[in-house]
Amino acid sequence: MIGVAGGTASGKTTVCNLIISQLHDQRVVLVNQDSFYRSLTPEQLKNVKEYNFDHPDAFNTELLLSCMETLKRGEAVTTPNYDFKTHQSVGPGSKQVNPADIVILEGILVLHDERVRDLLNMKIFVDTDSDLRLARRIKRDTVERGRDVQNVLDQYAKFVKPSFDEFILPSKKYADIIIPRGGDNDVAIDLIVQHIHTKLGQHDLCKIYPNLFVFFSTFQI
Ligand SMILES: [N-]=[N+]=N[C@@H]1[C@H](O)[C@@H](CO)O[C@H]1n1ccc(=O)[nH]c1=O
């Protein structure tokens, strides 16, 4: 179970895709924390501009936990989906996630909640300069989500940046690996993939020679 956190537009998805592409011989699934956004009530929909999507309470973390625990047991699970246009959660049950050797959970606040952190075997924080992230965010939201620059800047100043400073950046201290420059950092991604292969190799060996598990855990390798 791998968690990939970081500010908006820090390159989390790119890092996940690069890791997944280098694990081609393994069963890997990617779970997006964004799929667990709560639906906005009609009241909240009336003034979406006042809604903070970057706050931990915007996510249904209870549901995320139960989905991750199911996957950790090696069972299939259906997760909700989230529609960025209607701001409504679709599901649960709209996204089928099959059991896998590796589960990657990606999202801005993945390392915020202790209960989620306790499920993870590896915690990664993608650490990209805030000005680069804002530039990417403006480009993404205007091009892909058809929003005007002023709207994106207002939301960034009011919610995205304050929530990054209050909730996301403080979660960096829980990371095992911090990746400066995100997806551009080939060395970091290669090291992560090697570590995953090592752990998977040990896992397979322990299946064949159970007492090896004692050896690995005793010597913390
Ligand atoms: N705006 N804003 N912030 C969040 C956050 O930065 C990002 C999380 O991936 O998606 C954005 N987000 C989330 C839900 C939504 O309905 N609209 C939206 O823009």
The ligand as a MOL file (V3000), in Angstrom:
LIG
                    3D

  0  0  0     0  0            999 V3000
M  V30 BEGIN CTAB
M  V30 COUNTS 19 20 0 0 0
M  V30 BEGIN ATOM
M  V30 1 N -10.4510 24.0940 -6.4200 0 CHG=-1
M  V30 2 N -9.9740 23.3830 -5.7590 0 CHG=1
M  V30 3 N -9.5360 22.5690 -5.2040 0
M  V30 4 C -9.6700 21.1430 -5.4450 0
M  V30 5 C -8.3070 20.5500 -5.2290 0
M  V30 6 O -7.2820 21.5150 -5.3180 0
M  V30 7 C -8.1490 19.5650 -6.3280 0
M  V30 8 C -7.8620 18.2170 -5.7390 0
M  V30 9 O -7.4010 17.3490 -6.6920 0
M  V30 10 O -9.3560 19.5370 -7.0950 0
M  V30 11 C -10.0710 20.7520 -6.8560 0
M  V30 12 N -11.5230 20.4990 -6.9860 0
M  V30 13 C -12.0950 19.4880 -6.2920 0
M  V30 14 C -13.4480 19.2310 -6.4200 0
M  V30 15 C -14.2440 20.0230 -7.2650 0
M  V30 16 O -15.4680 19.8370 -7.4180 0
M  V30 17 N -13.6290 21.0440 -7.9380 0
M  V30 18 C -12.2980 21.2990 -7.8150 0
M  V30 19 O -11.7650 22.2180 -8.4370 0
M  V30 END ATOM
M  V30 BEGIN BOND
M  V30 1 2 1 2
M  V30 2 2 2 3
M  V30 3 1 3 4
M  V30 4 1 4 5
M  V30 5 1 4 11
M  V30 6 1 5 6
M  V30 7 1 5 7
M  V30 8 1 7 8
M  V30 9 1 7 10
M  V30 10 1 8 9
M  V30 11 1 10 11
M  V30 12 1 11 12
M  V30 13 1 12 13
M  V30 14 1 12 18
M  V30 15 2 13 14
M  V30 16 1 14 15
M  V30 17 2 15 16
M  V30 18 1 15 17
M  V30 19 1 17 18
M  V30 20 2 18 19
M  V30 END BOND
M  V30 END CTAB
M  END
